[in-house]
Amino acid sequence: MNILALSCSPRKNGSTIAILHEALRGAQDARADVELFSVSGKTIQPCDGCWSCATTGKCHIKDDMQDLYEKIILADGIIFGTPIYYWGMTAQAKTVMDRTIALNQPGRNLTNKVAGVVAVCGSLGLVDALKDYSYFFIQRRMLPANQVSAYITSPDELKNMPQCMAAARRLGQQMVALAGMNFKYPEEFIERHGAFGTNRK
């Protein structure tokens, strides 16, 4: 079983990474293979809306997202991590989310993968990021796990937050337990591009 932690923080050694490492420690304790992918230092361009992926199932943009696609496909569960910038997820997090539109073919999609969230915030905006991720998981037919929310401004503060770190480890363990259930979304309700508004003709 493979659990992938995806840090969408531009920082290499920030609070988001620290909590994700703790979550992966919990997944390892539950005997999963784990990996952390950080967007820090990577080149991941925004989606350009060409829609070629709708037919090919592949994004034409050649950047570090191509490597991430393969890691996502191999993962049984993905923990998405983001700090909160200006009351929402980072630009990097939204870019990764947008670029997953290319994962829309049989065997190359997010359907039935377990999804968790780590969100780190200094003040406001955390709830909006959690809401956006929750809707994303529903649209992509994923199985939601828990979320870990931390109101901190520095990873040093985590030394005095044992409950937060315990929650992160529990998230990792929960990811493994849910993935082990082999949940399968009913085939007749899976659409390639998710739900659309009811105003379509």
N, C-alpha and C positions, 0 to 999 in steps of 0.2 A: 504494500500500500504506500502511495506517495502523497505527502502533504507539502504543498508549496506555499511559502509566505512571500507575498509581493509587497515590498515597501515602495510606496509612491511618494516618499519624502525626498526632496532634493539634497538632504543631508545624509552623509555616509554613516554617521555615528550619533544620530539623534535619539530622541525618546521613542519614536515609532519603531525604529530598528531594535532597540533594547527590549521592548515589549514583545515584538514578533519573535525574537530569539527565545524568550521565555515560553511563548506559546509552542514553538517548535520543540522545546525541551519536553514539554508535556506530551507532545505527539510521539517523540522518541521513546519516552517512558512507556507509551502504549504500543511500542514496537513498530512504529511506522518509519519509513524512509523519508527524510525531510530535506528541503532545500530552501534557501532564501535568495530571492532575486530582488536587487535594488535598482531602481531607475536612476539613482545618483550616478552621474558621469556617463550615462547612456544617452544615445540619440534616438528619441522616439517622437516622430513628427505627428502633427494633428491629422486626422482623417480629412481628405480633400473632397469627399462626397462624390467620387467618380462612379460609384456603384458597380464597378467591374466585379467586385467580390461576390455580388449577388448571383452571378452565374458561374464564376470560376472557383469560389470558395477560398480565394487567396488574395491578399492585399498586394497591390503592385508597388507599394512604397518599400524600398529596400533600406531598412535601418535596423536598430537593435530589437524592434518589435518582432522581427522574424524569429529570433532566438527565443523570445518569450512565448510566442505562439506554441512552439514545440513543447516547452515546459508546461504550459497550461494544458495541452492535450494529454500529456502523460500523467498529470496530477489527478488523484481521486478527490482531493479537497484543496481549496485555495483560501488562504487567509489574506484578505486585502487590508493593507495598512496605510493610513494617511494622517498627517497632521492637518489641522484646520487653519486655513489662511483666508482671511476676509470672509468669515462666516460660512465656509464651505470646504469641500475637499480640494486638494491642490490641483493646479492645472495639469500636472503630470498624471494624477489619478483619473481625472476626467478624460484625458487623452487616451490612456490605456483602455478605459471603459469604451470610448467611442471606437477605437480600433478593433475591439473584439467583434464588431459587426461582421468581420470577415470570417469568423468561425461559425459557419452556417450550413455545413454539409454533414452528411452521415459520417460518424467517426471523427469529425473535426468540429466539435461544438462544445458548449458548456452544459448541455442537458445532463441532469442527474449527478453533477458534481456537487459536493458539499461546499458551502461558502460561509466564511466567517469574516468578522471585521474587527480591526483595531483602530480606534480613532483617538487622537491626542489633541487636546485643546487647552489654550491658555485662558479662554473666556467663553465667548458665545460662538454658536455655529455648529456645534457638535451634532445636535439633533437633526439638522438639515442634511448633513452628510450621511448619517445613519439611514435616514428616510430614502435618500437617493440610492444608496446601496441596496436597501431592501427591495425597492421597485425594480432595480436592475436584476436582482436575483430572480424575482418573480418572472420578469420578461424572458430571461434566459433559461427558465425551467430548471433552476438549481434548487438544491435542498438547503435551506438556511440553517446555520448553526447559531451560536450565541455571538455576542459582541462584547468587546472590552473597551470601556471609555475611561480616559484618564485626563484629569484637569491638572496639567503640569506645564512648566516652562523649560525644564532641564532634565536630562536623564539622571542626574545626580539625586533628584527628588525621589526616584523610585526606590532608593535604599531605605527610605522611611515609609514605604507603601506596600507592606507585605500582603495586604488583601488584594491589591491590584495585581501583583505578580502571581499570586495564587489563582486569581481569576484567569490570567493569561495561560497558565499551565493547564487549568481546567478546560479552557477553550481548545487547546491542542488535543487534549484527551477526548473531548467531545467530537472533534473533527474525525478522529480515528473511529470512534464508536459509531457515528452516523454513516461514515463511508462503509463500514463493515456490514451495515444493514442491506447494502446493495439495492437501495431505493431505485425504482424505475418509474419515471413519469409515464402515464398512459399514452401510447403512441398516437391514438386518435385525437389527442388534444395538443400535440406538438406542431407548431407552425414554424417554418424556417426563420421568419423574421419577427416572431412574437406577435403580440396583440396589436391591433389597429383600432382606430376610433370607429364607432358604430355608424358614422356618417358616410362611410365608403359605399359606393354604388357597385 
